[in-house]
Amino acid sequence: QVQLVESGGGLVKPGGSLRLSCAASGFTFSDYYMTWIRQAPGKGLEWISYSSSGGGAVYYANSVKGRFTISRDNARNSLFLQMSRLRAEDTAVYYCARVIGQPNVENYSDQWGQGTLVTVSS
Amino acid sequence: SYELTQPPSVSVSPGQTARITCSGDALPKKYAYWYQQKSGQAPVLVIYEDSKRPSGIPERLSGSSSETTATLTISGAQVEDEGDYHCYSTDSSGYPLFGGGTKLTVL
């Protein structure tokens, strides 16, 4: 069965950096777009980034553009999110998810990991 | 900017029908999707492409869409249906968006 396991969350000071990982199994990882979605405490869901199946095309929400970088290693079935210049408002649970479809056309996330908590605080 | 609007909360008694709406100007041309999120857990897809149910999702959960409003209907709601429900769609340029979420209480 499809499994997505995030790791790398934790407490970081404002202005600091953190790298999240997502280990995928149970499907052909290299066939799918992947995405990161976050949820601030007590708030709704916010899409933040897509990676194409090969990693050559990436997309970002305006709220993280220029600070976050999505990447993937298809040989290791892994997705990453490098976060820098972190702010208090980046505090959230970060989920990786598999994408059905592609950006700019109909697409949605059908399988989600359990999430990893990132807390940005001094 | 484009938004998907959901009511913050819906409350029903067990066995009643719960309806959760999601309003957005692009919905006549874009599919709506629904995610269920129980306390402390990750979201789970329960409806895709307006009205389709993934395998394993109970038949009492159904979806529909008309004009600018998509609706998730839970017929004969049960206590285990409690949680937050998030609608999802894309705007006219394909930008992904979630509604603010609706807390369903069954008691």
Interface residues (C-beta under 8 A of the other chain):
Chain A: G44 L45 E46 W47 Y95 I100 P103 N104 V105 E106 N107 Y108 S109 D110 Q111 W112 G113 Q114 G115
Chain B: K30 Y31 Y33 Y35 Q41 A42 P43 V44 L45 Y48 E49 P54 H86 Y88 T90 S93 G94 P96 L97 F98 G99 G100 G101
